[in-house]
Amino acid sequence: MKTLLRNQSRGTLRKLSVCSAANAIHIDGQVFVPDAATAYIEFYMAHTFPVYLDQAAPGERPDFSTLHPQVVANSYRSLVGKVFNLAHLMKAYDEKANPRDRILGTVMAVEFPETPAGGWRVQGDPCLAPGIRAVAALHKNAEGVAVVLDTWAKGCTPFTETVWTVSMENESYIDSGGFLVSGGGDCAELADFVETTPEDFRSLGWVYVPVPLAPKALAACLRDDEYIGLRGDYRGRPTLFLNGGLDGKIFFYGVGLVPQGKESAARVGRIVAGGGMVDLSGAFDAIAEFARRISA
């Protein structure tokens, strides 16, 4: 019998991480403890109304899209097992701009608050808006992870003085969403939608209009490309796009680690990478030699 052994002489797998229990992340009944090969990142994203996607690159307009808490409750578990990448740099997203994938790890676990008695209702304080809490594994031997860990410890990114944050990747059907128009009850064109708007939105001064029923002028506020968002307000009134509508679903297919995302409320909570590294190179060599002898 012959035994095949792999010796990663240039990787970090020849070292084991000494980690205290304080470095563990507890989520959804699971415990994630970093080791020599894996760090873990805790992050928060997909906060619900009145939080919306309020940031954009210089010269661009924010998406002004938001989420109902029931939609996130219906959808958040689709994030488990999805790719955790660097700045959305995936070949499948844009073959010309991204000649190769920049995968950092995998989303391992997610949490979202339990549905309250009587169902989810929206409220007007962004600080109270529920969102997804998640944990992703970062593979230490993957390209770029060492830089992420180093810059996170320094409180910066390689690009700017900003700190790392996260940006969600999701898709949905436009027709399952709707428009929220502030003060829309004063507009004759939207008068028929006042009574059909849920009371919680109506009490905050918003009118909800499903996409399939939207008047032409309101439907024209949608972006005309592949991305979900708005390119303008409806007749000068603050307008948001409710992705997934009142109780539909969206599909999360990944998360990007970015220096600036579209959701200012999104953030990285912490990264746990383990404690000091104990070099066990000699021990690995001795074990390998022993295995060779007994299998000869």
Summary of the structure (lengths in Angstrom):
residues: 296
radius of gyration: 23.5
end to end distance: 7.1
largest distance: 87.5
contacts: 892
relative contact order: 0.25
helix: 22%
strand: 29%
